[in-house]
Amino acid sequence: MFKREDVNCIPTEYMMKEYINNDLWEDFCQYMKNVYDVVPKFEFSKCSLEYGWNIKFKKGSKSLCTIYPREMYFCVMIVIGQKEKEKVEGILPSLSADIQKIYKETKEGNGQKWLMIDLEDNDKKYEDVKAMINIRFS
């Protein structure tokens, strides 16, 4: 059985799917593979804010997003840096109220915002996450 905070329990894709237990996770992984030709990479973080296993989606050396698995949902972290800031702020009015609130409430540090977005349902927030990942990719 997968335990997110157990460094010795190296997850498989199946274990992660069972832990998250949300169809949106499979949809997200398929989307990342189809659109960006990337697959999930499992990494263990000893960071006190998010200790445990996470999933990274990278294209070359560029990080597109990091996923923090939860039971029944997952949290997507998207870093909005100086290069992405203008484009993200340009589309911000068209994004969901939830995403606008997260963006406005996230403090900026070193010219970056680290957005933490919980995804549970295939709703507008999910489409907004994909739009912001696309800006990171471009």
Secondary structure per residue as TSV (DSSP state, phi and psi in degrees):
chain	resnum	aa	ss	phi	psi
A	1	M	-	360.0	136.1
A	2	F	-	-75.8	132.8
A	3	K	-	-125.3	116.6
A	4	R	T	-56.6	-32.8
A	5	E	T	-98.3	9.9
A	6	D	-	-98.6	105.6
A	7	V	T	-60.9	-26.0
A	8	N	T	-84.2	-9.5
A	9	C	-	-99.6	81.1
A	10	I	-	-71.8	119.1
A	11	P	-	-76.6	152.0
A	12	T	-	-103.2	169.1
A	13	E	H	-61.0	-38.5
A	14	Y	H	-64.5	-44.2
A	15	M	H	-60.8	-40.7
A	16	M	H	-66.8	-41.3
A	17	K	H	-60.4	-44.0
A	18	E	H	-66.7	-37.2
A	19	Y	H	-68.5	-48.4
A	20	I	H	-68.6	-40.1
A	21	N	-	50.9	50.6
A	22	N	-	-147.5	125.3
A	23	D	H	-57.7	-25.9
A	24	L	H	-61.4	-31.0
A	25	W	H	-61.2	-47.5
A	26	E	H	-63.7	-40.4
A	27	D	H	-61.4	-44.5
A	28	F	H	-62.2	-46.8
A	29	C	H	-60.8	-42.4
A	30	Q	H	-65.3	-40.9
A	31	Y	H	-60.2	-48.1
A	32	M	H	-61.7	-38.7
A	33	K	H	-68.6	-47.0
A	34	N	H	-67.5	-42.7
A	35	V	H	-85.5	-40.8
A	36	Y	H	-113.7	-3.8
A	37	D	-	56.9	45.8
A	38	V	-	-124.9	152.4
A	39	V	-	-121.6	157.6
A	40	P	-	-68.0	139.0
A	41	K	E	-119.2	123.8
A	42	F	E	-86.4	131.2
A	43	E	E	-136.2	148.4
A	44	F	E	-102.2	127.1
A	45	S	E	-108.7	134.4
A	46	K	-	-100.3	11.5
A	47	C	-	-63.5	133.7
A	48	S	S	-66.4	-24.1
A	49	L	S	-75.4	-35.3
A	50	E	S	-140.6	61.9
A	51	Y	-	-66.5	131.7
A	52	G	E	125.6	-170.4
A	53	W	E	-72.3	139.3
A	54	N	E	-136.4	174.0
A	55	I	E	-126.3	128.6
A	56	K	E	-111.0	141.7
A	57	F	E	-116.5	115.1
A	58	K	E	-126.5	145.0
A	59	K	E	-115.4	104.3
A	60	G	T	67.7	-126.9
A	61	S	T	-95.1	-2.6
A	62	K	E	-87.9	124.7
A	63	S	E	-81.5	124.7
A	64	L	E	-87.3	-41.1
A	65	C	E	-170.7	164.2
A	66	T	E	-124.4	138.4
A	67	I	E	-110.4	134.5
A	68	Y	E	-111.3	110.6
A	69	P	E	-70.2	142.7
A	70	R	E	-133.0	163.2
A	71	E	T	-77.3	118.4
A	72	M	T	85.7	-3.4
A	73	Y	E	-163.1	-177.5
A	74	F	E	-145.4	155.6
A	75	C	E	-109.2	129.6
A	76	V	E	-104.0	126.9
A	77	M	E	-105.0	123.1
A	78	I	E	-120.3	125.9
A	79	V	E	-92.3	121.9
A	80	I	E	-103.6	107.1
A	81	G	-	-96.8	-173.7
A	82	Q	H	-57.8	-38.5
A	83	K	H	-67.2	-32.0
A	84	E	H	-94.3	-19.2
A	85	K	H	-54.1	-50.0
A	86	E	H	-62.3	-43.5
A	87	K	H	-66.6	-43.0
A	88	V	H	-64.4	-45.1
A	89	E	H	-65.5	-26.8
A	90	G	H	-67.6	-35.0
A	91	I	H	-95.7	-7.5
A	92	L	G	-50.9	-43.5
A	93	P	G	-61.2	-23.7
A	94	S	G	-89.6	-6.4
A	95	L	S	-85.3	164.0
A	96	S	-	-61.6	156.9
A	97	A	H	-58.8	-37.0
A	98	D	H	-60.6	-46.6
A	99	I	H	-67.6	-41.3
A	100	Q	H	-59.4	-41.8
A	101	K	H	-65.4	-46.0
A	102	I	H	-59.3	-44.7
A	103	Y	H	-62.4	-47.4
A	104	K	H	-67.0	-34.3
A	105	E	H	-85.3	-13.3
A	106	T	S	-80.3	122.2
A	107	K	-	-70.7	148.4
A	108	E	E	-95.3	136.7
A	109	G	E	-138.9	129.9
A	110	N	T	54.0	35.6
A	111	G	T	75.2	16.3
A	112	Q	E	-129.8	150.8
A	113	K	E	-118.0	130.1
A	114	W	E	-104.9	95.4
A	115	L	E	-81.1	128.6
A	116	M	E	-111.9	112.7
A	117	I	E	-123.4	116.3
A	118	D	E	-78.4	128.7
A	119	L	E	-115.7	121.5
A	120	E	-	-121.7	-32.2
A	121	D	S	-130.1	157.1
A	122	N	S	-82.8	78.4
A	123	D	S	-125.0	-166.6
A	124	K	H	-58.2	-36.8
A	125	K	H	-59.7	-39.4
A	126	Y	H	-63.2	-44.9
A	127	E	H	-63.9	-37.1
A	128	D	H	-64.8	-40.4
A	129	V	H	-60.1	-45.0
A	130	K	H	-62.3	-38.7
A	131	A	H	-64.1	-41.4
A	132	M	H	-70.9	-36.0
A	133	I	H	-63.3	-38.8
A	134	N	H	-62.4	-37.4
A	135	I	H	-66.5	-39.1
A	136	R	H	-62.4	-36.5
A	137	F	H	-71.5	-36.4
A	138	S	-	-72.3	360.0
